[in-house]
Amino acid sequence: MARTAAQRYTPAILLTVSLFFLWGMANNLNDILIAHFRRAFTLSDFETSFVQQAFYMGYFLLATPAAMLARRRGYKAAIVTGLTLYAIGALLFYPATHFGEYRWFLAALFVIACGLAFLETSASPLIAELGSPETAARRLNFAQAANPLGTIFGVLVGKYFILSSFAQDEKALAAMSAAERTATLRGELASVQTPYLVIGLVVLAFAIAAALIAFPDNRKQGDAPAVPTAKALGTVLRDRTLVFAVAAQFFYVGAQVGLWSYTIRYAQVNLPGLSEQGAADYLFASLVLFGVGRFVGAALLGRVKAPQLLVVFAGLSAVLAAVAVFVGGTTGLYALVAASFFMSIQFPTIFAIGIGGLGPLKQIGASLIVMAIIGGAVLTAAMGHLSDLAGINLALLVPAVAFLVVLGFGLRATGTAGDVEFAPAGH
């Protein structure tokens, strides 16, 4: 019977795994947009953080409505809704380019993120439920291996289709009048239009596919009666592991988003004369290491308990971020890139530990963890402000401290592993 069910839902499982790719691509295209918009609109580091603020505000505001829709209408309704919003947001880059104003691009990114809130709130709990709770962390890490592939693809698209046309000679720009320079830089905004239109059409095709295939119906859970959302929220908030997981995810996502958002900026400051395209190579290397780390981490979870591995990876991330702060130069840049390897397992592992003991209330807990993604907006803004005041190197203190919070969560989870078992995968 289990085999028949697995065969029945194979298309839904494959599509769900592809969602990790799609939102990874959207997330890391933002890192390219930050560098692109910084020149086109002559922005400060803090002003460039508006990209991530608008994006992660969409996650924050829509995570709970997404969980409510998934509970009432099922995974399928939430995923179709998320894909539709994602597609609409990407297609809004067409009018945004026409108006040529920063705020219109921010609005389009906000709509994309609203869609991603539905996808992330549904996809991770769905993968976690498709098997034993003891191996949920490993299963999520394997499923989310598609995420770094999406991030790598997003950076390649950005590098070759957005930044590649953004190579105006600085001396030539300096020789122009203010009006000519503004017109030239704004003209470069057209390079973002085609990639996002293609993405919008592809995501729309995924939405149509999702509407036509069968998904597991999470509304038919016979192990517990239906719980009103308000009461369910109160119940999950009494779970200390979940509450700490929300805090840890807030700081982790803030660290990840901030670190990748300013990798290009850090590279150019610490290697004077480096072009934006050359700096983007370091971001690309970071994402490749992130993907490798995801596979290595998933394999290690077959031998090491999830909380213990999280402690090691978070601790090493903090050390490498500190090297980027206090050493700088080529060594600091290499440390910054290397940190991505150890960031790899942190999001899915925090997620799995956080919802591991919630039973049928997993989706409510998941929505709170997804809301914590607002850390990507808050900490990125803090980094931008600190960079404007004291330089980009010192701004990396923010992710260094954030990784210490994740380390603390891992230590606590290690001490309470008896509440939620994370046995070696394969058992």
N, C-alpha and C positions, 0 to 999 in steps of 0.2 A: 504493500500500500504506500509506504514511504517512497519507494522507487517510482511508483506511478505518479505520485504528487510531484516529485522532483522533475520527472520528464514533462509533466504538464506545465510547470512554471519555469522551465529552462529559458524560454524567450524573455520572460520578465526578469529573471536573474541576470541574464546577459545585458539587457537594457539598463538594469539598475547599476551594474558595475560600470557601464559606459558613462553613467552620470558623474562618477568620480572624475573621469577624464574631462568631461565638459565643464565642470565648475573649477577644476584645476587650471584649465586654459583661461577661463574668464578672470580668475584671481590674479594670475601672473601677467596677463596683458596689462593689468593696472600698473605694474612696475615699469613697463615700457612707456605707458601713457604719462606717468609722472615726469620722466625725463623729457618726453615730447612736449607736454604742456608747459613745463618750466620755461622753455625757450619761447614757445609760440605766444604765451601770454605774459612773459617776463615776470615770473612768480618767485617769491621767496620759498625757502624750504618748508616753512609752516604752511604757506598757501598751497603748495603742491600736495600737502597731506589732506586737503579737502577731497581729493580723489578717493582715498581710503575712508574718510569720514562719511561721505555720501554712500559709499558702497556698503560699509558695514552697518550703517544705520538701517539700511534695508533689511539686513539679517535680523537686527535687534527688534524692529517693529513687527516683522511678519512671522517670526518663529512660533509664537504662541498661536496665532490664527492658523498657521500651517499645521500645527499639532492637533488643533481642534478639528480641522477638516479631515485629517488623516484618521482620527478616532471615529468620526461620525460617518464619513463616506468611504474610507478605506485608502490604502496606499495608492491605488490607481488614480483616484481623483486628485490627490495631492501632487502626484508626479506629473500628471497632465497639466495641472494648473501651473506648477513651477516651470515646466518647459515652455508653456505658452508665454508666461511673463518674461522669461529669459529671452525668447525670440523677439518679443515686442521691444524690450530694452535695446537689444542689438540693432534692430531696424531703426530705432530712434536716432542712431548716429547719422542717418541721412539728413533729417532736418537740423540736427545739431551742427553739422558741417555747413549747412546752408546759412544758418544764423551766425556762425563763427564766434559764439560766445561761450566762455568757460562754464557758465551755469547750466547751459543746455546739455553739455556733455556730462556734467554731474548728475542731472536729472535722468539721463539715459542709464548711467551706471547704477543709480538708485533702483530703477525698475529691474535691471538685470539681477541685482542682489535680492530683491523681493522674490524673484523666481527661485533663486538659489536657496533661499530660506526654506521653501517648500521641499526642494529636492534633498537638502541635507537632513531636514527633520524626518524625512521618510526613508531615505536610502540606508542610513546607518542602522536604525532599529530593525529594518527589514533583513539586512544581512546578519545582524546579531541574532535574530530569532530563527534563522534557517540552520539550526544545528544545536549542539550542546552548549549550555552557558559556560562550561569550563573552558571551551576553546574559542569563546567569542572574540577575545582580544586578537588572537592569531588570525581568525577568519576576517575580522575587520581590517587588519594590516594587509592581508593578501588582496582583499577587494579594493582597498585604497591604494594599492600599487598602481592602479590605473590613474590615480590622481597626479603623481609626479610626471607620468607620461604626458598628461594634459598640460602641466605647467611648462614642461620642456617645449612642447609644441607651440604653446602660447608665446613663449619668449622668441622662438624662431620666427614665428609669424610677425611679431613686433619688430624684430631686428631687421628682417629682410623686406618687409612691406611697409613699415612705418618709419623706423629710424634710418633706413637706407636712403630715403629721399630727403632726409633732414640733415643734410651735410653742407649747408651753406658755409662758405669761407668766412671766418670771423672778421678778417680784415676788410673784406668786401662789405659785410654787414655794417661794420663800424663807419665805413665811408658813406653810407646812405644817409639820407635825411631821416628824421624820426618817422615821418609818414610812410616813406618807402620801406624802411626796415619793418615797421608794423605790418604793412601790406604783404611783404615777402614772407614773413614768419607765419602770418595767418593763412597765407596760401598753402603752406605746408600741412595745414590741418586736413586738407583733402585726402592725405595719405591714410587716414584712419577710417575713411568711409567704406571703401571696398571690403577690407577684411571683416568689418563688423556686419556688413550686409550679407556676406557669404555665411558667416557664423549664424546670423539670424535665420537664414533659410534652412540651414542644416538642422538647427535646433527645432525649428518648426516641423521638419520632417520627423524628428524623434518624437515630438508631441503627438503627431498623427499615429505613429507606430505604437506608442504607449496606449493610445485610446483604443487600439484594435486588438491588443493581446490581453490574456488573463493574468491577474496578479493574485497572490495569496490574500484572502480577506481577513485582515486583522481585527475586524469587528466581531468575528465569531470565536471569541476566546471563552472556552467553557470552564477554564480553571478559576474564574473569578467573576462576580457580578459586575455590571457596568457601574462605574463610579462617576458622579457628577464632576465636571472639570474643576470647580472651585474646591471641592472636598479632596479630589485627587492631588491638586496642587499643594494643599496643606499637608497631605500625607507625605509626599515626596520631599517637601522642605524640611521634614523632621529627620530625614536620612542624612546624617552628617557626612557620609562618604560622597553623596551626590552634591551637597552644598560646597564641599571642598573641591570637588571636581569642576564645578562651575567656576570657582575662583581660579583654579589652576588653568582651565581652558581660556579664561579671560586673559591671563598673563602670557600663556603660551602663544595664542593667536596674535596678541599684540607684539610679542617678540618676533615671531615668524614674519608677519606682514611688515613690521618696521624694518627688520633686517634686510629683507628682499627689496623693499621700496627704496632704500637708500644705498644698495650695493653699487649701483652705477655712480651715484654721487660720491661715495666713499672711494671708489677706484680712481675716479678722476682727480680727487683731491690728493690722494696718497701717491699717485703716479702721474705727476704733472705732464701735460701734453697728450694724455690718452684721449682718444676720440670717444664719442658716445657708443659707437658700434664696438670699439675695442673693449670698452667697459662692460658692454652687454655680454661679452664672452665670459666674463667672470660670473655674471648672474646665471648664464647658461650652465657653467661648470657647477655652480651651487645646486642647481636643480637636478643635474645628472647625479651628483653625489646624494642628493635627497632621495632620488629614485632607487639608487643602489642600496642606500641605507634602509629603505622600506623593505626590500627583499631580504637583506641580511638580517634585519631586525625580526621579520616574520619567521625566518629560519631559527634564529636564536630563541624565539618564544617556544620552540619545541623542546628546549632544554632548560630555560630559565623562566621563572615566574614573572609575569608582566610587571608588577610593581617594582621588582628588583631591577629589571632591565631599564625601566623608566628612570630610576634613581641614577644609574650609571650614565645614561644618555643625557639626562638633564644636567648633571654635574659637569660633564665634558663640554656641553654647549655653553655653559656659564663661563668655564675657563677660557674657551676659545674666543668668546665675545670680549672677555676682559683683555686678552692679548691684543685684539683689534683696537681696544680703547687706548691702552697704555704703551703699546709698542709701535703700532702704525706702520706706514711704509709697505713694502712688499710682504714682509712677514705678517703684518696685521691683516693685509688683504687675503693672504693664504689662509690665515686662521678664520677669518670671516667666512670664506668659502667652505672650509672644512666643517664649520659648525652645522651646515645644512645636513651633513651625513647623520649627525646625532639628533637633529630635530625630527628626523623622518618618522619615528614611531610614536612621537609624543601625542599628537592629536588623537589618533584612533585608540591608543592605549588609555589615555585619560577618559575618553568617551566610554570605552568598554568597562573600565573599572567603575565609573560613575553610575552607569545604569545597570550594572551587574546584579544588584540585589533588589531591583524594583519590580520584578515580575511583570504583571499585566499593565503596570503604570510606566513602562519603559518610554512610551512616546512623550508623556508629560515631562519626564526627566530629560529626555533627548531635546525637547524644545527649550528647556532652560540652558542646557549646554550649548545649543546653537545660538541662543541669545547672547551667551558669553562671548561670541565672536565679535561683539562690539569692541572688545579689547583691541582689535585691529585698527579701529578708528582712534580710540583714545590714546593708546601708546604711540601710534605713528604720529599723531599730532604733537604729543609731548616730545618725541624725538625731533620733529621739525622745528619746534620752538627752541629746544636746547641747542640744536645745530645752528640756528640763526644767532643765538647768543654766544656760544662758546666753541662752535665748530662741529663737524660731523663725527670726528673721532670720539669726542666726549659724549655725544648723543647716544653712542652704543652702550653706555652705562645702563640705559633703560632696558634693553633686552637681556643684558647680563644679570640684572636684578630679577627680571621676570623669570628667567630660567631657575633661579634659586627657589622661587615660589613653587614651580613644578617639582623641583627636587624635594621640597617639604611635603608635597602631596604624595609623592612616591614613597617617602619614608613612612608616612602615616598609613598608606595602603599596605605596605609591607607588614606593618604591625597588626593590621586588622584583616589579613588575608584569610583568616578563618571564617569571616562573615561571607566573603564571596570568593569561591575557589577559582584559581587560575592554574589548573593542573597543566603539566607539559602537554602540548598538543600531540595527538596520536594516541592518547589514552581513551 
